Amino acid sequence: MPKNILCFNATLVVMNNLRDKAVLIKFGERLKELRTDKKLTLEQLAFAADIELSQVHRIEKGKINPTYTTLLALASGLEITVSELLAE
């Protein structure tokens, strides 16, 4: 593959990663806002959602991309719908 195509592809990957990172950070902020509005600690949400505390923490920090089943669990733990969880 020509060198200029490799550079172009690498640039697209970096741009996509930056875009994805911004989306994950925004979602993490939304999750934290919903959790604190309900006066829940990280531990309480993790217990209610039946997921690891460290996973909730990493999601709130925008470090990981939650799966659909994790979104369902978080919404259930917050006693809201997935649509409400994902609302902007």
C-alpha positions as CSV (number, residue, x, y, z in Angstrom):
1,M,0.0,0.0,0.0
2,P,1.4,3.4,-0.9
3,K,2.7,5.5,2.0
4,N,0.3,8.4,1.5
5,I,-2.7,6.1,1.8
6,L,-1.3,4.7,5.1
7,C,-0.9,8.2,6.4
8,F,-4.4,9.1,5.4
9,N,-5.8,6.0,7.0
10,A,-3.9,6.7,10.2
11,T,-5.2,10.2,10.3
12,L,-8.8,8.9,9.9
13,V,-8.3,6.5,12.8
14,V,-6.9,9.2,15.1
15,M,-9.8,11.5,14.1
16,N,-12.4,8.8,14.8
17,N,-10.8,7.9,18.1
18,L,-10.9,11.6,19.2
19,R,-14.6,11.8,18.1
20,D,-15.4,8.6,19.9
21,K,-13.6,9.8,23.0
22,A,-15.6,13.0,23.1
23,V,-18.8,11.0,22.8
24,L,-17.8,8.7,25.7
25,I,-16.8,11.6,27.9
26,K,-20.1,13.3,27.2
27,F,-22.0,10.1,28.0
28,G,-20.0,9.6,31.2
29,E,-20.9,13.2,32.3
30,R,-24.6,12.4,31.6
31,L,-24.5,9.2,33.6
32,K,-22.8,11.0,36.6
33,E,-25.4,13.8,36.4
34,L,-28.3,11.3,36.5
35,R,-26.7,9.4,39.3
36,T,-26.0,12.5,41.4
37,D,-29.5,13.9,40.7
38,K,-30.9,10.7,42.3
39,K,-28.4,11.1,45.2
40,L,-26.8,7.8,44.4
41,T,-23.2,6.9,45.1
42,L,-21.1,5.0,42.6
43,E,-21.4,2.0,44.9
44,Q,-25.2,2.3,45.1
45,L,-25.6,2.5,41.3
46,A,-23.2,-0.4,40.7
47,F,-25.2,-2.5,43.2
48,A,-28.6,-1.5,41.7
49,A,-27.3,-2.2,38.2
50,D,-25.5,-5.4,39.2
51,I,-22.3,-4.3,37.5
52,E,-18.8,-3.8,38.9
53,L,-18.1,-0.5,40.7
54,S,-14.9,-0.1,38.6
55,Q,-16.9,-0.4,35.4
56,V,-19.4,2.4,36.5
57,H,-16.4,4.5,37.4
58,R,-14.6,3.9,34.0
59,I,-17.9,4.7,32.1
60,E,-18.4,7.9,34.0
61,K,-14.8,8.9,33.2
62,G,-15.3,8.1,29.5
63,K,-12.6,5.4,29.6
64,I,-14.8,2.5,28.2
65,N,-17.6,2.1,25.7
66,P,-20.5,0.4,27.5
67,T,-22.4,-2.4,25.7
68,Y,-26.1,-2.3,25.1
69,T,-26.7,-4.7,28.0
70,T,-24.7,-2.5,30.3
71,L,-26.8,0.5,29.2
72,L,-29.9,-1.6,30.0
73,A,-28.5,-2.4,33.5
74,L,-27.5,1.2,34.2
75,A,-31.0,2.5,33.1
76,S,-32.6,-0.1,35.4
77,G,-30.3,0.9,38.3
78,L,-31.3,4.5,37.8
79,E,-35.0,3.5,37.3
80,I,-35.2,5.3,34.0
81,T,-35.4,4.1,30.3
82,V,-32.4,3.7,28.0
83,S,-33.9,6.6,26.0
84,E,-33.7,8.8,29.1
85,L,-30.1,7.6,29.7
86,L,-29.1,8.5,26.2
87,A,-31.0,11.8,25.9
88,E,-28.8,14.9,25.3
